[in-house]
Amino acid sequence: MFTRKEAPQPDPPPRSRSFGTLADWNIRPPRFRVPRPGLHSVGPLAVISSVLVSWPAFAGASGKEGSVAFAQYIGAVSILLMSWNFVLALRLRPLEPFFGGLDRMYRVHLGPARWLWWPCGCTRAPTLR
């Protein structure tokens, strides 16, 4: 007597893309980019070369206790790196192309602080956020 009508089925919910697509899960070998020298590498090279070139000025230094060249060199390098940090902290726009932008300039600015933090006896080094 009564004919039963089936209720229409609702459409299934759309698939969540939170885990990406199947193509995202394919394993591919990593691509390694070889850094190419350019204008952006002039700034970091200037910082490194200014530290290395200053060694001959202290190579022949001697004192009562023998050679004090390395101690004087480390003192001069710390002053030199601090002056570079002061210049980079100014965020001068003309220097940005030589470092590859403001973010890389900031990394060069924090570089000596990260590497020289541990020998000073500090327990925690600064990090980039």
C-alpha positions as CSV (number, residue, x, y, z in Angstrom):
1,M,0.0,0.0,0.0
2,F,2.5,2.5,1.0
3,T,5.4,3.0,-1.2
4,R,8.6,3.8,0.5
5,K,10.6,6.7,-0.9
6,E,14.3,6.7,0.1
7,A,15.6,9.9,1.4
8,P,18.3,11.5,-0.7
9,Q,21.8,10.8,0.6
10,P,23.8,13.8,1.6
11,D,27.0,14.5,-0.3
12,P,30.0,13.2,1.5
13,P,32.1,15.8,3.2
14,P,34.9,17.2,1.2
15,R,38.3,15.6,1.8
16,S,40.5,17.5,4.2
17,R,43.7,18.8,2.6
18,S,45.5,19.1,5.9
19,F,47.9,16.3,4.9
20,G,48.3,17.4,1.3
21,T,47.6,15.5,-1.8
22,L,49.1,12.1,-2.8
23,A,51.6,13.8,-5.0
24,D,53.0,15.6,-2.0
25,W,53.9,12.3,-0.4
26,N,56.0,11.0,-3.2
27,I,59.6,10.5,-2.2
28,R,62.0,12.5,-4.4
29,P,65.7,13.0,-4.1
30,P,66.6,16.3,-2.6
31,R,67.8,19.1,-4.8
32,F,71.0,20.7,-3.6
33,R,71.5,24.3,-4.7
34,V,75.1,25.3,-5.2
35,P,75.4,28.9,-3.9
36,R,76.6,31.2,-6.7
37,P,78.8,34.1,-5.9
38,G,77.3,37.5,-6.6
39,L,76.8,40.9,-5.1
40,H,75.1,39.4,-2.1
41,S,78.3,37.6,-1.0
42,V,80.4,40.8,-0.9
43,G,79.3,41.8,2.6
44,P,80.0,38.6,4.4
45,L,83.3,38.2,2.6
46,A,84.3,41.8,3.7
47,V,83.6,40.9,7.3
48,I,85.6,37.6,7.1
49,S,88.5,39.1,5.1
50,S,88.8,42.1,7.5
51,V,89.3,39.6,10.4
52,L,91.8,37.5,8.4
53,V,93.8,40.4,7.0
54,S,94.4,41.9,10.5
55,W,96.6,38.9,11.6
56,P,99.9,40.1,10.1
57,A,99.7,43.3,12.2
58,F,100.1,41.2,15.4
59,A,102.2,38.3,14.1
60,G,105.5,39.6,15.5
61,A,104.3,40.9,18.8
62,S,106.2,39.7,21.9
63,G,106.1,40.6,25.6
64,K,107.6,39.5,29.0
65,E,105.8,36.2,28.9
66,G,106.7,35.4,25.3
67,S,104.5,35.8,22.3
68,V,101.4,37.8,23.0
69,A,100.4,38.0,19.4
70,F,97.4,35.8,19.7
71,A,96.0,37.6,22.7
72,Q,96.4,40.9,21.0
73,Y,94.9,39.5,17.8
74,I,91.8,38.2,19.6
75,G,91.3,41.6,21.3
76,A,91.6,43.4,17.9
77,V,89.2,40.9,16.3
78,S,86.6,41.4,19.0
79,I,86.8,45.2,18.5
80,L,86.6,44.8,14.8
81,L,83.6,42.5,14.9
82,M,81.9,44.8,17.4
83,S,82.4,47.7,15.0
84,W,80.9,45.6,12.1
85,N,78.0,44.8,14.4
86,F,77.5,48.5,15.1
87,V,77.5,49.3,11.3
88,L,75.1,46.4,10.5
89,A,72.8,47.4,13.4
90,L,72.2,50.7,11.7
91,R,70.3,48.9,8.9
92,L,71.7,51.1,6.2
93,R,69.7,50.6,3.0
94,P,72.8,51.0,0.7
95,L,74.4,48.0,2.4
96,E,71.5,45.6,1.8
97,P,72.5,44.5,-1.7
98,F,75.9,43.5,-0.5
99,F,74.5,41.1,2.1
100,G,71.4,39.9,0.2
101,G,68.7,41.8,2.0
102,L,67.9,42.9,5.5
103,D,67.3,39.4,6.8
104,R,70.7,38.1,5.8
105,M,72.2,41.3,7.1
106,Y,70.7,40.5,10.4
107,R,72.2,36.9,10.3
108,V,75.6,38.3,9.6
109,H,75.0,40.8,12.5
110,L,74.3,37.9,14.9
111,G,76.9,35.5,13.5
112,P,79.8,36.6,15.6
113,A,77.6,36.8,18.7
114,R,76.5,33.2,18.3
115,W,80.0,31.8,17.6
116,L,81.8,33.8,20.3
117,W,79.2,33.3,23.0
118,W,80.3,29.9,24.2
119,P,84.0,30.7,24.8
120,C,83.0,33.5,27.1
121,G,81.6,31.0,29.6
122,C,77.9,31.8,29.0
123,T,75.5,28.9,29.1
124,R,73.0,29.9,26.5
125,A,73.7,31.3,23.0
126,P,71.4,33.7,21.3
127,T,69.2,32.2,18.6
128,L,67.5,33.5,15.4
129,R,63.7,33.6,15.6
